[in-house]
Amino acid sequence: MFAINTEMASSNRARANVESFVGAGGFKVPVLLDNGSVAKAYGVSAVPKMVFIDPKGVIHSMHIGGLSMGEITSEIDQILED
């Protein structure tokens, strides 16, 4: 699991903002910086958007808006059961 930041990822200022936010938030997943190509590929028009992809690279489900830890766990469990 990882997070992707889509805000001007190529600028040094954006990188510093993301590093500060991640540090303050205590994130335990890697945060990747996107120059817009990943957001475009997955049709991200609103954030947050969660895309669950199975081990074969197939999109299992997509959700706009935040999910609880229980909902995230349920999605992952479904992927692993298939």
C-alpha positions as CSV (number, residue, x, y, z in Angstrom):
1,M,0.0,0.0,0.0
2,F,1.2,3.5,-0.7
3,A,-0.1,7.0,-1.2
4,I,0.3,9.3,-4.2
5,N,0.5,13.1,-4.0
6,T,-0.6,14.8,-7.2
7,E,0.1,18.4,-6.3
8,M,2.9,19.8,-8.5
9,A,5.1,16.9,-7.6
10,S,8.0,18.0,-9.8
11,S,8.6,21.2,-7.8
12,N,11.0,21.3,-4.8
13,R,8.4,23.2,-2.8
14,A,5.8,20.5,-3.3
15,R,8.3,17.9,-2.2
16,A,9.1,19.8,0.9
17,N,5.4,20.3,1.7
18,V,4.7,16.6,1.3
19,E,7.7,15.6,3.5
20,S,6.5,18.0,6.2
21,F,2.9,16.7,6.0
22,V,4.0,13.1,6.1
23,G,6.3,13.7,9.0
24,A,3.7,15.5,11.0
25,G,1.0,12.9,10.2
26,G,3.0,9.9,11.2
27,F,2.3,8.1,7.9
28,K,3.4,4.5,7.9
29,V,3.1,4.0,4.1
30,P,5.4,5.4,1.4
31,V,4.1,8.6,-0.3
32,L,5.0,8.8,-4.0
33,L,5.0,12.1,-5.9
34,D,3.1,12.2,-9.2
35,N,3.6,14.6,-12.0
36,G,0.0,14.0,-13.1
37,S,0.5,10.9,-15.3
38,V,-0.7,8.5,-12.6
39,A,-3.7,10.6,-11.7
40,K,-4.6,10.8,-15.4
41,A,-4.2,7.0,-15.9
42,Y,-6.6,6.2,-13.1
43,G,-9.1,9.0,-13.8
44,V,-8.5,10.9,-10.6
45,S,-10.8,13.9,-10.6
46,A,-11.4,14.2,-6.9
47,V,-9.2,13.5,-3.9
48,P,-8.9,11.4,-1.9
49,K,-9.5,8.5,-4.4
50,M,-8.5,5.0,-3.3
51,V,-7.7,2.5,-6.0
52,F,-7.3,-1.1,-4.9
53,I,-5.2,-3.2,-7.3
54,D,-4.8,-6.9,-7.0
55,P,-1.4,-8.7,-7.2
56,K,-1.9,-9.2,-11.0
57,G,-2.2,-5.5,-11.5
58,V,-6.0,-5.6,-12.1
59,I,-8.1,-2.8,-10.6
60,H,-10.3,-4.4,-8.0
61,S,-12.3,-1.3,-6.9
62,M,-12.1,2.5,-6.7
63,H,-13.6,4.8,-4.1
64,I,-13.8,8.6,-4.0
65,G,-13.5,9.9,-0.5
66,G,-11.9,8.6,2.6
67,L,-12.4,5.1,3.9
68,S,-12.2,3.9,7.5
69,M,-9.4,1.4,8.4
70,G,-12.1,-1.3,8.6
71,E,-13.3,-0.5,5.1
72,I,-9.7,-0.6,3.8
73,T,-9.0,-3.9,5.5
74,S,-12.2,-5.4,4.0
75,E,-11.2,-4.3,0.5
76,I,-7.7,-5.9,1.0
77,D,-9.2,-9.1,2.4
78,Q,-11.5,-9.4,-0.6
79,I,-8.6,-9.0,-3.0
80,L,-6.6,-11.6,-1.1
81,E,-9.5,-14.1,-1.1
82,D,-9.9,-13.9,-4.9
